[in-house]
Structure formats: C-alpha cells, structure tokens
Amino acid sequence: MKVPLLDLGIQLQSMREEIVTAVTNVIDSTTYIQGPEVVALEEEVASYCGAKYGVGVSSGTDALLVSLMALGVGPGDRVLTTPYSFFATMGVVLRCGATPVFADIDPISYNIDPQAMQEILAGDKEKSIKAILPVHLYGQCADMGAILTLAAEYGIPVIEDAAQAIGAEYPDVSSGEWVKSGAMGLAGCFSFFPSKNLGGIGDGGMVVTNDSAFADLLRMLRNHGAEPKYYHSRIGGNFRLDPIQATVLRIKLKHLEQWHGDRRKNASHYNELFAQTALVQDKRVGVPTAVYLNKANEAGGNKNYHIYNQYVIRVQDRDALIDWLRSHDIGCEIYYPVALHEQECLRGLLDKEALPNAELAAQSTLALPIYPELTPAMQEYVVEKIVAFYER
C-alpha cells in the first residue's frame, strides 16, 4: 500500500471543474492584479476568522514581513518569538534588520512557553523588544490568554503567526468564548501554501486585523508604500495576492470546516491505533496532545481545538524509522530538524543559548500523513509498519 504524506490530487478531483471555470473567468476578465476576487476573499477570510479586515498578500512569509514593517520594526529592535517553527518566522525579523530573541517552547504543545517569555520580558531593561511573534504550530493555538496578558503588561504588540492554524480556536477564559487564531493579537498572518489546510495552487497569504488604521497601512505597504499611486511616504514592497490564487481559495474556503473535522477524525483514529500497541506505554512513541480538547468537550459543539495541519509524533531512533517507513511507501517528514537558534545563518549574530525543549523536539519529532482523504486502512497500515519497525 502507498500512503503519501499529502495527496492534493484527490482533493482536487471533486472541485476541478469549479476551479477551472473560476480560473478561466479571472483570465478572461484581464484583471490580473488585485481586483474583485481578492477583495471578496479578504472579506470572506476576515469574516471566517472573526476579524474586521483582511489584507491579501503574496505569501505567508510576506504576511509576517509586512506586519513587522507596519510596526516599524528595524535595526536595534528585537522580536520575541519561538525557536521551533519554519524559518520564515525568524527570517522576517532578520530581513527587517532586527534581532530575534527566543523563548523556549512548551514540551507538550510545541508552542512558545509563556513562562519562558515572562523571564525574557522581565529582563528587557532597555525595552528593545518591539513585537511578540507567537506561532500556532501544527494547527493548535499557543496559550494566547497568557501571552496577551504579558503583552499588555509590557505594552508590546502581538503578531500571530497562524500560517498553520487558520480556523483553530482558543478558549478565551475571560470572555468564555472560543476565538479563532489570527483575531486575538494586533494582527494574524496566514499562509495559503498548497500543503496548508486552506491551500492555493501556488503561494499566497493574508493578514487579518481589527485595527482599521493598521489594515490601511498594510494595504499601502503591500503596494510599494504608494498612497496615492506614485507617491511613497513609506518603503513597502510588492506583496500583492494574485487573483487566480484568490478565486481558488474562495472555492476551497467553503470546504475548510469539513476538512478540519476530517483531520481531527484521522488524528483520533491514529491515537486509538497507537493506544492499542505497547509503543506509547513504553514511550517509544508519543502521540500529540490536544491541550484544549477537554475544554472543547465541556463547551459542547464541534470546536476547532486543533486543526492538525500536521500530526506529529515523538519517536525513538527517528532516522532509521524514516528510512523504514519510506521503504514501505509511507510518506513522512520532519518539522523541523534544526531549531531556529541553531541555524547556520545566526552564527556570530547571537550568543549561543540552550533551549532544551526546542532542541529535543527537533531531534525526535516526525509528521505522519493526516490529510482529510486519508482512509482508516491507510492509517492502520502506517501504524502497523511503525509497530513492525520497533519489533524487529
């Protein structure tokens, strides 16, 4: 049996005719930059996230970059973030000329640890930290209640890196409501890279915000900082979202909640299958923990406590297991093999620091197939082969 890490072809089958028609309409319109499809997607994504404004941009990376640019982050500034994420989280900080400062992650959720953040913020005597950039990793929200409390205490804006977490919800203790990722900080940044739960047919991204002035600034900066045309009071970039991506994403957005539910169902089935083995009990395999699941059950209804952009397990002897799985036509991937503070490009820029939870995650985690169309039989095959590997 062949089990790919992701199969976009099977997802495309049911929507192919609708997508081809929509893309053809954009081509025939000759409106190839911005236009009504982009505006419509901005409104629909903002509404979906519970935010007032959406600003479409060229990628999830550029969503982060333009948000930091709008804050005026630059040389001499620092940005507090996680050491365990895709490179873009740190890369945009460096591109602004600023310096990343890392708080270690929580070992259960893999998200930034508020207690570690508190220690760093308390020690920032020069007030050089100009932004907080938490990541909602793998499709589960960081502890935003604690993070926003810290941000308010120190007067620092929060930009949510929600690239992997569109639609993920967080149980807000103060209001008693479940709120979606991206709508809790000053702004939230999404990626529409094809492998995301809501993925296009190329690059794309979006920033959502409830701040009208910030949204206006983002729109100006994504178009070279021009307002009006040819008049530049700020330096921006070419960060515009392609209307062909927008029209495809509008079609896919209608299916997103179903896909979230299917991914959660697959995650639950994996958990059940692993529980039937000895691997979890003897700690050769650790399954992901959905930290807000109990609160979701208490609240009732189908809460997006986790959208499982990835299903990530902890394993022993990871590299050999990867070779074994791939030899049996099972796709898998490491997210991420090198923690950000250990990347080569930082050598000489930052003092070497030990962030043990991030380093352990980089050494021991492995993502298994979790896409919505994955069948129970395929999952059973995956777990069967993992069991076989450890019982050799």
Secondary structure in CASP SS format (residue, H / E / C, confidence):
PFRMAT SS
TARGET T0000
AUTHOR 0000-0000-0000
METHOD secondary structure of the structure
MODEL  1
M C 1.00
K C 1.00
V E 1.00
P C 1.00
L C 1.00
L C 1.00
D C 1.00
L H 1.00
G H 1.00
I H 1.00
Q H 1.00
L H 1.00
Q H 1.00
S C 1.00
M C 1.00
R H 1.00
E H 1.00
E H 1.00
I H 1.00
V H 1.00
T H 1.00
A H 1.00
V H 1.00
T H 1.00
N H 1.00
V H 1.00
I H 1.00
D H 1.00
S H 1.00
T C 1.00
T C 1.00
Y C 1.00
I C 1.00
Q C 1.00
G C 1.00
P H 1.00
E H 1.00
V H 1.00
V H 1.00
A H 1.00
L H 1.00
E H 1.00
E H 1.00
E H 1.00
V H 1.00
A H 1.00
S H 1.00
Y H 1.00
C H 1.00
G C 1.00
A C 1.00
K C 1.00
Y E 1.00
G E 1.00
V E 1.00
G E 1.00
V E 1.00
S C 1.00
S C 1.00
G H 1.00
T H 1.00
D H 1.00
A H 1.00
L H 1.00
L H 1.00
V H 1.00
S H 1.00
L H 1.00
M H 1.00
A H 1.00
L C 1.00
G C 1.00
V C 1.00
G C 1.00
P C 1.00
G C 1.00
D C 1.00
R E 1.00
V E 1.00
L E 1.00
T E 1.00
T C 1.00
P C 1.00
Y C 1.00
S C 1.00
F C 1.00
F H 1.00
A H 1.00
T H 1.00
M H 1.00
G H 1.00
V H 1.00
V H 1.00
L H 1.00
R H 1.00
C C 1.00
G C 1.00
A C 1.00
T E 1.00
P E 1.00
V E 1.00
F E 1.00
A C 1.00
D C 1.00
I E 1.00
D C 1.00
P C 1.00
I C 1.00
S C 1.00
Y C 1.00
N C 1.00
I E 1.00
D C 1.00
P H 1.00
Q H 1.00
A H 1.00
M H 1.00
Q H 1.00
E H 1.00
I H 1.00
L H 1.00
A H 1.00
G C 1.00
D C 1.00
K C 1.00
E C 1.00
K C 1.00
S C 1.00
I E 1.00
K E 1.00
A E 1.00
I E 1.00
L E 1.00
P C 1.00
V E 1.00
H C 1.00
L H 1.00
Y H 1.00
G H 1.00
Q C 1.00
C C 1.00
A C 1.00
D C 1.00
M H 1.00
G H 1.00
A H 1.00
I H 1.00
L H 1.00
T H 1.00
L H 1.00
A H 1.00
A H 1.00
E H 1.00
Y H 1.00
G C 1.00
I C 1.00
P C 1.00
V E 1.00
I E 1.00
E E 1.00
D E 1.00
A C 1.00
A C 1.00
Q C 1.00
A C 1.00
I C 1.00
G C 1.00
A C 1.00
E E 1.00
Y E 1.00
P E 1.00
D C 1.00
V C 1.00
S C 1.00
S C 1.00
G C 1.00
E C 1.00
W E 1.00
V E 1.00
K E 1.00
S C 1.00
G C 1.00
A C 1.00
M C 1.00
G C 1.00
L C 1.00
A E 1.00
G E 1.00
C E 1.00
F E 1.00
S E 1.00
F C 1.00
F C 1.00
P C 1.00
S C 1.00
K C 1.00
N C 1.00
L C 1.00
G C 1.00
G C 1.00
I C 1.00
G C 1.00
D C 1.00
G C 1.00
G E 1.00
M E 1.00
V E 1.00
V E 1.00
T E 1.00
N C 1.00
D C 1.00
S H 1.00
A H 1.00
F H 1.00
A H 1.00
D H 1.00
L H 1.00
L H 1.00
R H 1.00
M H 1.00
L H 1.00
R C 1.00
N E 1.00
H C 1.00
G C 1.00
A E 1.00
E C 1.00
P C 1.00
K C 1.00
Y C 1.00
Y C 1.00
H E 1.00
S C 1.00
R C 1.00
I C 1.00
G C 1.00
G C 1.00
N E 1.00
F C 1.00
R E 1.00
L C 1.00
D C 1.00
P H 1.00
I H 1.00
Q H 1.00
A H 1.00
T H 1.00
V H 1.00
L H 1.00
R H 1.00
I H 1.00
K H 1.00
L H 1.00
K C 1.00
H C 1.00
L H 1.00
E H 1.00
Q H 1.00
W H 1.00
H H 1.00
G H 1.00
D H 1.00
R H 1.00
R H 1.00
K H 1.00
N H 1.00
A H 1.00
S H 1.00
H H 1.00
Y H 1.00
N H 1.00
E H 1.00
L H 1.00
F H 1.00
A H 1.00
Q C 1.00
T C 1.00
A C 1.00
L C 1.00
V C 1.00
Q C 1.00
D C 1.00
K C 1.00
R C 1.00
V E 1.00
G E 1.00
V C 1.00
P C 1.00
T C 1.00
A C 1.00
V C 1.00
Y C 1.00
L H 1.00
N H 1.00
K H 1.00
A H 1.00
N H 1.00
E H 1.00
A H 1.00
G C 1.00
G C 1.00
N C 1.00
K C 1.00
N C 1.00
Y C 1.00
H C 1.00
I C 1.00
Y C 1.00
N C 1.00
Q C 1.00
Y E 1.00
V E 1.00
I E 1.00
R E 1.00
V E 1.00
Q C 1.00
D C 1.00
R H 1.00
D H 1.00
A H 1.00
L H 1.00
I H 1.00
D H 1.00
W H 1.00
L H 1.00
R H 1.00
S H 1.00
H C 1.00
D C 1.00
I E 1.00
G C 1.00
C C 1.00
E E 1.00
I C 1.00
Y C 1.00
Y C 1.00
P C 1.00
V C 1.00
A C 1.00
L H 1.00
H H 1.00
E H 1.00
Q C 1.00
E H 1.00
C H 1.00
L H 1.00
R C 1.00
G C 1.00
L C 1.00
L C 1.00
D C 1.00
K C 1.00
E C 1.00
A C 1.00
L C 1.00
P H 1.00
N H 1.00
A H 1.00
E H 1.00
L H 1.00
A H 1.00
A H 1.00
Q H 1.00
S H 1.00
T E 1.00
L E 1.00
A E 1.00
L E 1.00
P C 1.00
I C 1.00
Y C 1.00
P C 1.00
E C 1.00
L C 1.00
T C 1.00
P H 1.00
A H 1.00
M H 1.00
Q H 1.00
E H 1.00
Y H 1.00
V H 1.00
V H 1.00
E H 1.00
K H 1.00
I H 1.00
V H 1.00
A H 1.00
F H 1.00
Y H 1.00
E C 1.00
R C 1.00
END
